Amino acid sequence: MSTVAPPRRARTSSGADLPTLMHPKTPLKRSELVALRRDIHRHPELGFKEERTCALVEKHLSELGLKTRVMAGTGVTALVESGTAGKTLMVRSDLDGLPIVEETAADWKSANVGVMHACGHDLHTAILLGTAKSLVQAPPSKGRVKLNFQPAEEGLNGAGAMIKAGIMDAPKVDAVLGYHIWQSLPVGKIGVVTGPAMAAVDRFNVTLRGKGGHAAYPHRSVDTVLVAANVITALQSIVARNVDPLDAAVVTVARIQSGTAFNIIPPEAHLEGTVRTFSKEAGKTIPRRFREIVTGVAKAMGATAEIEYIREHSPLVNDAAMSEFMRGIVKQVLGKKALADDAHPSMGGEDHSAYQEIAPGCYIFIGSAPKQGETFPHHHPKFNPDEDALEIGVSVMAEAARTWLARN
């Protein structure tokens, strides 16, 4: 569960600056989805600050005749009812952008300098709004679809905040579907993985304390830069020698901060990074060995270590039956060739995992690599997904919702 308290949502404006595109009685058009995505892309917002995006989602859902509810500060939910008793399927997207300065030349590039939709959440939101319209036009035969527009996926555990606010209850969610546009797959392909699909995410902060002094007299000091270098090197032995070679894991020190001048040995050094695992065994082994190595190396070199080690969220695990179901939907909607043969788990993390710990679910990868030119990856300032992924996402998710509810 998230330890970050989401802020109270401020009152939104009249919505005059928001596009009016969702007309429930007209066919869903590609141009409509593209316009939505580009509007969201132009106005990115960071986690728990998605005020305009929240208002946009509320506006479009209301225009579809759906009753909305704001949760966890800037999250939105609504139900698409069939009118006949049945189960509840939740479909989820995320809303937040990243603290990245955009470097694309797009006409719709971010107007909020320093914030960018560089992970595809703008497409995710447009896809779920399009799915909502499709389901309103052709409702499921029974049961209901719970729409989950979640805030703060990027490192703030918005899923935990939504769960705490009651997204999985009233009505109780029986199954979950999620998706991510995927630059590792060409547009037109869908990846479905059975079992672990995305890794658990741990975060660590280490403060090493030694004895500062003059760089010309290192024997009178305890050099924390040297200690940090040895700690970083030693940490790489964990994956190499403490984790089963057949079990994927990552230990990355991504940030080092120490020192103030070229001739001063600093008394402190700070390390920050992440650990990624799939298995429960590795998830227990690595934190234990991490602490042993950091404290042991520091002590051997005359320093001390203060460690903060945080489990951000668990692995995202796809239910076998739900994964097989989604493969069938992809083949039904797009044809056999659309199903990627080489879909494999990602060491990236997703707080969507929290929902699938409560209810069975499947999280799929929607190919978005452009057909021409260079493909820039997620979290890159030139991130460039192909907008054809929008229609593909809507067609798959809407049909999946109808079919699952009809069969269950």
C-alpha positions in Angstrom: 0.0 0.0 0.0 1.3 3.5 -0.8 2.9 5.5 2.0 2.4 8.6 -0.1 -0.7 10.6 0.9 -2.4 11.9 -2.3 -3.3 15.6 -2.2 -6.8 16.8 -2.0 -8.1 17.4 -5.5 -8.6 21.1 -6.3 -11.8 22.3 -8.0 -11.5 22.1 -11.7 -12.4 24.9 -14.1 -15.5 24.9 -16.2 -13.6 22.7 -18.7 -13.8 25.3 -21.4 -10.2 24.5 -22.3 -10.8 20.8 -22.7 -11.7 19.4 -26.1 -15.3 18.1 -26.7 -14.9 14.9 -28.8 -16.8 12.1 -27.2 -20.2 11.8 -28.9 -21.8 8.5 -27.7 -24.0 8.0 -30.8 -21.4 8.5 -33.4 -18.9 5.8 -34.5 -15.5 5.9 -32.9 -13.0 7.4 -35.3 -9.2 7.2 -35.4 -9.1 11.0 -35.6 -11.0 11.3 -32.3 -8.5 9.0 -30.5 -5.5 10.8 -32.0 -6.9 14.2 -31.0 -7.5 13.0 -27.4 -4.0 11.6 -27.2 -2.4 14.7 -28.5 -4.3 17.0 -26.2 -3.3 14.9 -23.2 0.3 14.8 -24.5 0.4 18.5 -24.8 -0.6 18.9 -21.2 1.3 16.4 -19.1 1.1 16.3 -15.3 3.1 14.5 -12.7 1.8 12.0 -10.2 -1.1 13.1 -8.0 -1.1 16.4 -9.8 -3.1 15.3 -12.8 -5.8 18.0 -12.3 -6.4 18.8 -16.0 -6.2 15.2 -17.1 -8.6 14.2 -14.4 -11.0 16.9 -15.5 -10.7 15.8 -19.1 -11.5 12.2 -18.2 -14.5 13.2 -16.1 -15.8 15.4 -18.9 -15.6 12.7 -21.6 -17.1 10.0 -19.4 -19.9 12.3 -18.4 -20.6 13.1 -22.1 -21.0 9.3 -22.6 -23.7 9.3 -19.9 -21.5 7.7 -17.3 -21.5 8.6 -13.6 -17.9 9.4 -12.5 -16.2 9.2 -9.1 -12.9 10.8 -8.3 -10.6 8.7 -6.1 -7.1 9.1 -4.6 -6.9 12.8 -5.4 -6.8 12.7 -9.2 -8.0 9.2 -10.1 -11.3 8.6 -11.9 -13.6 5.6 -12.0 -17.0 4.8 -13.7 -19.1 1.8 -14.4 -20.4 0.7 -17.8 -23.5 -1.4 -16.9 -25.1 -4.1 -19.0 -28.4 -4.0 -17.1 -28.1 -7.7 -16.4 -26.6 -9.3 -13.3 -23.1 -10.6 -13.7 -19.5 -10.2 -12.8 -17.3 -7.1 -12.7 -14.3 -6.7 -14.9 -11.9 -3.8 -14.3 -9.9 -2.2 -17.1 -7.1 0.1 -16.0 -5.0 2.9 -17.5 -2.6 5.4 -15.9 -2.6 9.2 -16.2 0.7 10.7 -15.1 3.7 12.0 -17.1 7.4 12.1 -16.3 9.9 14.8 -15.2 11.6 14.9 -18.6 12.3 17.8 -21.0 10.7 16.8 -24.3 13.0 16.9 -27.4 10.5 15.9 -30.1 9.5 18.3 -32.9 5.8 17.4 -32.7 3.2 20.1 -33.1 1.6 18.7 -29.9 4.8 18.5 -27.9 4.6 19.3 -24.1 3.5 22.8 -23.2 4.5 22.1 -19.6 8.3 22.4 -19.9 10.1 19.8 -17.8 7.2 17.3 -17.9 6.5 14.8 -20.7 4.4 11.8 -21.5 7.5 9.7 -22.3 6.0 6.4 -21.2 2.7 6.3 -23.2 0.2 7.1 -20.5 -1.3 9.7 -22.9 -2.1 6.8 -25.2 -3.3 4.6 -22.4 -5.8 7.2 -21.3 -7.1 7.8 -24.8 -7.4 4.0 -25.3 -9.5 3.6 -22.2 -11.7 6.6 -23.1 -12.2 5.0 -26.5 -12.9 1.6 -24.9 -15.5 3.3 -22.7 -17.2 4.8 -25.8 -17.2 1.5 -27.6 -18.7 -0.3 -24.6 -21.4 2.4 -24.2 -22.3 2.0 -27.8 -22.3 -1.9 -27.6 -22.6 -2.8 -23.9 -21.7 -6.2 -22.5 -24.5 -8.8 -22.4 -24.2 -9.1 -18.7 -22.3 -7.8 -15.7 -20.3 -4.5 -15.8 -17.0 -3.0 -16.7 -15.3 -0.8 -14.1 -13.1 1.8 -15.7 -10.0 2.7 -13.7 -8.1 5.9 -14.6 -5.2 5.7 -12.1 -2.9 8.5 -11.1 0.7 8.4 -10.1 2.0 5.1 -11.6 5.6 6.5 -12.0 7.1 5.6 -8.6 4.4 6.9 -6.3 2.2 3.7 -6.1 -1.0 5.2 -7.4 -2.4 1.7 -7.6 -2.0 1.4 -3.8 -3.8 4.7 -3.3 -6.7 3.6 -5.6 -7.0 0.3 -3.7 -7.0 2.1 -0.4 -9.7 4.4 -1.7 -11.8 1.3 -2.6 -11.4 0.8 -6.4 -11.5 -3.0 -6.0 -14.8 -2.9 -4.0 -18.4 -1.8 -4.4 -18.9 -3.6 -6.7 -16.2 -6.2 -6.0 -13.8 -6.7 -8.9 -13.7 -10.3 -10.2 -11.0 -9.9 -12.8 -8.6 -7.3 -14.1 -7.2 -6.3 -17.5 -4.4 -3.8 -18.2 -2.1 -2.8 -21.0 1.0 -0.9 -21.9 2.1 0.4 -25.3 5.4 -1.3 -26.1 8.3 0.1 -28.1 10.0 -3.3 -28.2 7.2 -4.6 -30.4 6.2 -3.2 -33.9 2.8 -1.5 -34.1 0.3 -4.2 -35.0 1.7 -6.8 -32.7 0.4 -7.7 -29.2 2.5 -9.5 -26.6 0.9 -11.7 -24.0 3.1 -13.3 -21.2 1.9 -16.1 -18.9 3.1 -15.8 -15.3 5.6 -13.0 -14.3 5.3 -10.3 -16.9 7.1 -7.4 -15.2 9.5 -7.3 -12.3 9.2 -6.4 -8.6 10.7 -3.0 -8.0 12.9 -2.3 -4.9 14.6 1.1 -4.3 17.6 1.8 -2.1 19.4 4.8 -0.6 22.8 4.3 1.1 24.7 6.9 3.1 28.4 6.1 3.7 30.1 8.0 6.5 33.9 8.2 6.8 36.3 10.9 7.8 37.0 13.9 5.6 40.3 15.6 5.0 42.8 17.0 2.6 43.2 15.0 -0.7 47.0 15.2 -0.4 46.9 13.3 2.9 44.5 10.4 2.4 46.1 8.4 5.2 44.6 10.8 7.7 41.0 10.3 6.3 38.5 7.5 5.6 37.8 8.2 1.9 34.0 7.6 1.3 34.5 7.9 -2.5 36.8 4.8 -2.4 34.4 3.1 0.0 31.5 3.8 -2.5 33.5 2.4 -5.4 34.2 -0.8 -3.6 30.6 -1.1 -2.4 29.3 -0.7 -6.0 31.7 -3.3 -7.3 30.9 -5.8 -4.6 27.1 -5.4 -5.1 27.5 -6.8 -8.6 28.5 -10.2 -7.0 24.9 -10.7 -5.7 23.4 -11.5 -9.1 26.6 -13.2 -10.3 27.0 -15.4 -7.2 23.9 -15.4 -5.0 21.0 -15.7 -7.5 20.2 -18.8 -9.5 21.6 -18.2 -13.0 18.2 -19.2 -14.4 16.4 -16.5 -12.3 16.6 -13.0 -13.8 17.6 -10.2 -11.5 19.1 -6.7 -11.7 21.0 -4.6 -9.1 21.7 -1.1 -10.4 23.4 1.8 -8.6 22.0 4.7 -10.7 23.1 7.7 -8.7 26.3 8.7 -6.8 26.7 12.0 -4.9 29.8 12.9 -3.0 32.4 15.7 -2.5 32.6 19.5 -3.0 36.0 20.1 -4.4 38.9 18.5 -6.3 41.2 18.5 -3.2 38.8 17.5 -0.4 38.2 14.0 0.7 34.4 14.0 1.5 33.2 12.7 4.8 30.0 11.2 3.2 28.9 9.6 0.0 25.4 8.8 -1.1 24.2 6.0 -3.4 20.8 5.4 -4.9 19.5 2.7 -7.2 17.1 -0.1 -7.8 16.8 -3.9 -7.6 14.5 -5.9 -10.0 13.4 -9.5 -9.4 10.8 -12.0 -10.4 11.0 -14.8 -8.0 10.1 -14.8 -4.3 13.5 -16.4 -3.5 15.5 -13.7 -5.3 13.3 -11.1 -3.7 14.4 -12.3 -0.3 18.0 -13.1 -1.0 19.0 -9.9 -2.6 17.9 -7.5 0.2 19.7 -9.7 2.8 22.9 -9.9 0.8 22.7 -6.2 -0.1 22.7 -5.2 3.6 25.5 -7.7 4.4 27.7 -6.4 1.6 27.2 -2.7 2.1 27.7 -2.8 5.9 30.6 -5.3 5.6 32.6 -3.4 3.0 32.0 -0.1 4.8 33.2 -1.6 8.1 36.2 -3.2 6.5 37.3 0.1 5.2 36.7 2.1 8.4 33.4 3.6 7.4 29.8 3.2 8.5 26.7 2.7 6.4 23.1 3.8 6.7 20.7 1.8 4.5 17.2 2.6 3.4 15.8 -0.4 1.3 12.2 -0.1 0.1 10.0 -2.6 -1.7 8.1 -0.4 -4.1 5.8 -3.1 -5.5 5.7 -6.8 -6.2 6.1 -8.6 -9.6 3.2 -8.3 -12.1 2.0 -11.9 -12.5 -0.5 -12.8 -15.2 -3.0 -15.5 -14.5 -2.6 -18.5 -16.8 -6.3 -18.7 -17.7 -6.6 -14.9 -18.3 -3.5 -14.9 -20.4 -4.8 -17.7 -22.6 -8.1 -15.8 -22.9 -6.3 -12.6 -24.1 -4.4 -14.6 -26.7 -7.7 -15.8 -28.0 -9.1 -12.3 -28.1 -6.0 -11.0 -30.0 -6.4 -13.7 -32.6 -10.1 -13.1 -32.9 -9.9 -9.3 -33.3 -6.6 -8.9 -35.2 -5.7 -12.3 -36.6 -3.1 -14.9 -35.6 -0.2 -12.9 -37.0 -0.8 -10.1 -34.6 0.1 -12.2 -31.6 3.8 -11.8 -30.9 5.7 -15.1 -30.9 8.6 -13.7 -28.9 6.8 -11.9 -26.1 8.8 -12.2 -22.9 8.8 -10.7 -19.4 10.2 -7.2 -18.8 12.5 -6.1 -16.0 10.5 -2.9 -15.9 8.1 -2.5 -13.1 4.3 -1.7 -12.9 2.2 -1.0 -9.9 -0.7 -2.6 -11.7 0.7 -5.7 -10.0 -1.2 -4.7 -6.9 -4.6 -5.2 -8.6 -3.6 -8.7 -9.8 -2.6 -9.7 -6.3 -6.2 -9.2 -5.4 -8.0 -10.5 -8.5 -6.9 -12.7 -11.5 -5.8 -10.6 -14.4 -3.7 -10.2 -17.5 -1.5 -7.2 -18.5 -0.7 -7.1 -22.2 1.9 -5.3 -24.3 0.5 -3.3 -27.3 3.2 -2.9 -30.0 3.9 0.8 -30.7 7.3 1.0 -32.4 6.9 3.2 -35.5 6.9 1.7 -38.9 9.6 4.0 -40.2 12.6 5.8 -38.7 14.3 5.3 -35.4 12.4 3.9 -32.4 13.1 5.7 -29.2 12.4 3.8 -26.0 10.2 4.5 -23.0 11.4 7.4 -20.8 13.4 8.9 -23.6 13.0 12.6 -24.4 12.3 11.7 -28.0 9.8 8.9 -27.2 7.8 8.3 -30.4 5.0 5.7 -30.3 3.0 5.0 -33.4 -0.6 6.3 -33.0 -2.0 3.3 -34.8 -1.7 1.6 -31.4 -4.7 3.6 -30.3 -7.3 1.9 -32.5 -5.7 -1.5 -31.9 -5.8 -1.0 -28.1 -9.5 0.0 -28.2 -10.6 -2.9 -30.4 -8.8 -5.5 -28.3 -9.8 -4.1 -24.8 -13.4 -3.5 -25.7 -13.9 -7.0 -27.2 -12.0 -8.6 -24.3 -14.4 -6.9 -21.9 -17.5 -8.0 -23.7 -16.3 -11.5 -24.3 -15.1 -12.1 -20.7 -18.3 -10.9 -19.2 -20.4 -13.0 -21.6 -18.5 -16.1 -20.7 -18.4 -15.5 -16.9 
